[in-house]
Amino acid sequence: MKNFGAQYVVYEDSGFLAESILRVYPLVHKILIMVGLEPWNGKGDRGIPKATLSKIMDMDDPEHKFIIVSKKWDTEHEQRNEGVRILHDHGCEWCLLIDDDEMYNRSELWNTMNLISNAWYSNGRPSAYVVKQLIYWKDRDHVIENLTGAMPHFVSTRPGDVMFVSARSFSVLGGVFSDISEDALICHHMSYVKDGGQMRRRFTWFSHSQGVKEEWIDRVFEKWTPEMTDLHPEHPASFRRAIPVADTPWRLELLPPPLRRGTSGKALLGR
């Protein structure tokens, strides 16, 4: 089994960072959390990354897996490229790209990591993999009807294999890239499980915020009802409608309970 490291790039915790980390913690060698002191776009608030760092420092890390880096990065792709180099230097052969509002089922992730480890020796040496996402809408009970197109979620950390060129988009310089079947793994993305204020800040700060109009938040996001269609802020037809997650074949499993408690009284991470 190869060593995998998780890479988080975060400015404002969306409210899901702790759960997202908890889901991957037992499976990875290192967890790199890169906290930007300023957003990639627009004007930020220094109190926000300070609060994010405070939350991170309060999280359990019984196996000392956390690597925390906090500074200013001008672009998302610059930040992600540096993260891959850091994980490589800490003995990780693969980088799991995971945002603070993205979740995995542990069993699916573990099986996929084994698949990637074995494929390293065959199939033209894949050096990157893309995974489809289930986009959650407004709450954990509703999702966009169909899985989105695949996004990068695994990249080799070997120098010269992969380079990010714009936001999360990458070029494969060595080897090939492949995809993970939706039957094996999907990413549960809480992208739109936010309040109006969070959405406004998101569209101001994020790399992909250009072209999003403020009026979409007032007209669509804040006034959404289950009958509404064409929900995406930039490409409406790609988010045709939101449906109950219970009507889909995909489920986000509950986390196993902690097995024991640390001396500080905090619950240590269940396996």
C-alpha positions in Angstrom: 0.0 0.0 0.0 1.4 3.4 -1.0 1.5 6.3 1.4 -1.2 8.8 0.8 -1.4 12.3 2.1 -4.5 14.5 2.2 -4.2 18.1 1.0 -6.7 20.7 2.3 -6.5 24.3 1.1 -8.8 26.4 3.2 -9.4 30.1 4.1 -12.8 30.0 5.9 -13.9 26.7 7.4 -17.3 26.0 5.8 -18.3 24.1 8.9 -17.4 20.7 7.6 -13.6 20.7 7.9 -13.5 18.7 11.2 -15.8 16.0 9.9 -14.0 15.8 6.5 -10.7 15.3 8.3 -12.2 12.7 10.7 -13.4 10.7 7.7 -9.9 10.3 6.1 -7.7 10.4 9.3 -7.3 6.7 9.8 -6.5 6.0 6.1 -3.8 8.5 5.3 -0.1 9.0 6.3 -0.2 12.8 6.6 -2.9 15.5 6.6 -1.6 18.8 5.1 -3.8 21.8 6.0 -2.9 24.9 4.1 -4.6 28.0 5.6 -4.4 31.1 3.4 -3.9 34.3 5.3 -5.7 36.1 2.4 -8.2 34.8 -0.2 -7.2 34.2 -3.8 -9.5 36.9 -4.9 -11.0 40.1 -3.4 -10.4 41.6 0.0 -10.4 39.2 3.0 -10.8 39.5 6.8 -7.7 38.5 8.8 -10.0 37.3 11.6 -11.4 34.5 9.4 -8.1 32.5 8.9 -7.3 33.1 12.5 -10.6 31.5 13.5 -9.9 28.6 11.1 -6.5 28.0 12.6 -8.0 28.0 16.0 -10.5 25.3 15.1 -7.7 23.2 13.5 -5.5 23.5 16.6 -8.4 22.2 18.7 -8.9 19.1 16.6 -7.7 15.7 17.7 -4.4 14.5 16.2 -3.4 11.4 18.2 -1.1 10.0 15.6 0.6 13.4 14.8 -0.4 13.4 11.2 -1.2 17.1 10.8 1.1 19.4 8.9 -0.2 23.0 9.2 1.1 25.7 6.8 -0.3 29.2 7.0 0.7 32.0 4.7 -0.4 34.0 1.6 -0.7 32.3 -1.8 -1.6 34.4 -4.8 -3.3 31.6 -6.7 -5.0 28.3 -6.0 -2.8 26.4 -8.4 0.4 27.8 -6.7 -0.9 26.7 -3.3 -1.8 23.2 -4.6 1.5 22.7 -6.3 3.3 23.6 -3.1 1.1 21.2 -1.2 2.1 18.3 -3.4 5.8 19.1 -2.9 5.3 19.2 0.9 3.5 15.9 1.0 6.3 14.3 -1.2 8.9 15.6 1.3 7.0 14.0 4.1 7.0 10.5 2.5 3.7 10.6 0.7 3.6 9.0 -2.7 0.1 10.1 -3.5 -1.9 13.3 -2.7 -5.6 13.1 -2.0 -7.1 16.5 -3.0 -9.9 17.2 -0.7 -11.6 20.5 0.2 -13.0 21.3 3.6 -16.6 20.6 2.4 -15.9 17.3 0.7 -16.6 13.9 2.3 -15.9 10.2 1.6 -17.2 6.9 2.8 -14.1 5.3 4.5 -14.6 1.8 3.0 -14.9 3.2 -0.5 -11.9 5.4 -0.1 -9.8 2.6 1.4 -10.6 0.3 -1.5 -9.8 3.0 -4.0 -6.4 3.7 -2.4 -5.6 0.0 -2.7 -6.7 0.1 -6.4 -4.4 3.1 -7.1 -1.5 1.5 -5.2 -1.7 -1.6 -7.4 -2.3 0.3 -10.6 1.0 2.1 -10.1 2.7 -1.0 -11.5 0.5 -1.4 -14.5 -1.9 0.3 -16.9 0.7 2.8 -18.2 1.6 4.1 -14.8 -1.3 6.4 -14.0 -0.2 9.6 -12.2 -3.6 11.2 -11.6 -7.2 10.1 -11.1 -10.5 12.0 -11.3 -13.6 11.2 -9.3 -17.3 12.2 -9.8 -19.1 14.3 -7.2 -22.5 14.3 -5.7 -23.3 17.9 -5.0 -25.4 18.7 -1.9 -27.9 21.5 -2.1 -29.0 23.7 0.8 -28.9 20.8 3.4 -27.8 17.2 3.7 -31.2 16.0 2.5 -31.1 17.4 -1.0 -28.6 16.9 -3.9 -28.3 17.9 -7.5 -30.0 15.2 -9.4 -27.0 13.7 -11.3 -23.4 13.3 -10.5 -21.2 16.1 -11.8 -18.3 15.6 -14.2 -15.2 14.1 -12.7 -12.8 16.3 -10.8 -9.1 15.7 -9.9 -8.9 13.9 -6.5 -5.7 11.9 -6.6 -2.3 13.0 -8.0 1.1 11.5 -7.8 3.6 13.5 -5.8 6.6 12.3 -7.8 8.4 15.4 -9.1 7.6 16.0 -12.8 4.4 13.9 -12.8 1.6 16.4 -12.3 1.4 20.2 -12.3 -1.7 22.4 -11.4 -2.1 25.1 -14.0 -5.3 26.9 -13.0 -7.3 26.4 -9.8 -7.8 22.6 -9.5 -7.1 21.9 -13.1 -3.9 20.0 -13.8 -1.5 18.9 -16.6 -0.1 15.4 -16.5 3.5 15.6 -17.5 4.6 12.1 -16.7 2.4 9.0 -17.1 -1.3 9.2 -17.8 -4.5 10.1 -16.0 -7.5 7.8 -15.4 -10.9 7.9 -13.7 -12.4 6.1 -10.8 -15.7 4.4 -11.4 -18.7 5.9 -9.7 -19.5 2.4 -8.5 -16.2 2.4 -6.5 -16.0 5.9 -5.1 -17.8 9.3 -5.2 -17.1 12.5 -3.4 -20.0 13.9 -1.3 -19.6 17.6 -1.8 -21.4 20.0 0.6 -20.7 22.8 -1.9 -24.1 24.5 -1.5 -24.8 23.6 2.1 -24.2 27.1 3.3 -26.1 30.2 4.3 -26.4 33.3 2.1 -23.5 35.1 3.8 -21.1 32.1 3.2 -22.2 31.9 -0.4 -21.5 35.6 -1.0 -18.0 35.3 0.5 -17.4 32.2 -1.4 -18.1 33.8 -4.7 -16.0 36.8 -3.9 -12.9 34.8 -2.8 -12.7 31.6 -4.7 -10.7 30.9 -7.9 -13.8 30.0 -9.9 -15.9 33.0 -8.7 -15.5 35.1 -11.8 -18.8 35.6 -13.7 -21.1 34.8 -10.7 -23.6 37.5 -10.2 -24.7 38.6 -6.8 -28.3 38.6 -7.9 -28.2 34.7 -8.2 -28.0 34.4 -4.5 -31.1 36.5 -3.9 -33.1 35.2 -6.9 -32.2 31.4 -6.8 -30.3 30.4 -3.7 -32.2 32.2 -1.0 -35.6 31.6 -2.6 -35.2 28.0 -3.7 -38.1 25.6 -3.6 -38.1 21.9 -4.7 -40.0 22.9 -7.9 -37.2 25.2 -9.1 -34.9 24.3 -12.0 -31.7 25.6 -13.6 -29.9 26.2 -10.3 -26.3 26.6 -11.2 -25.0 30.3 -10.9 -23.0 30.2 -14.1 -24.2 27.2 -16.1 -27.9 26.7 -15.1 -28.6 23.7 -17.3 -25.9 21.7 -15.5 -27.8 21.9 -12.2 -31.3 21.0 -13.5 -32.9 20.4 -10.2 -32.3 19.3 -6.6 -33.9 16.1 -5.3 -34.0 14.2 -2.0 -30.8 12.3 -1.5 -33.0 9.4 -0.4 -34.1 9.1 -4.0 -30.5 8.5 -5.2 -28.4 5.3 -5.0 -25.7 7.2 -3.1 -25.4 7.5 0.7 -23.0 9.2 3.0 -22.4 6.7 5.7 -22.3 7.6 9.4 -18.9 7.7 11.0 -18.1 4.9 13.4 -18.1 5.9 17.0 -14.8 6.6 18.8 -13.3 3.5 20.4 -11.7 5.3 23.4 -11.1 8.7 24.9 -7.9 10.5 25.4 -6.6 11.8 28.7 -7.7 15.3 27.7 -11.3 14.1 27.5 -11.5 14.5 23.8 -12.8 11.6 21.8 -10.0 9.9 19.8 -10.6 8.8 16.3 -12.6 5.7 15.6 -11.4 3.1 13.1 
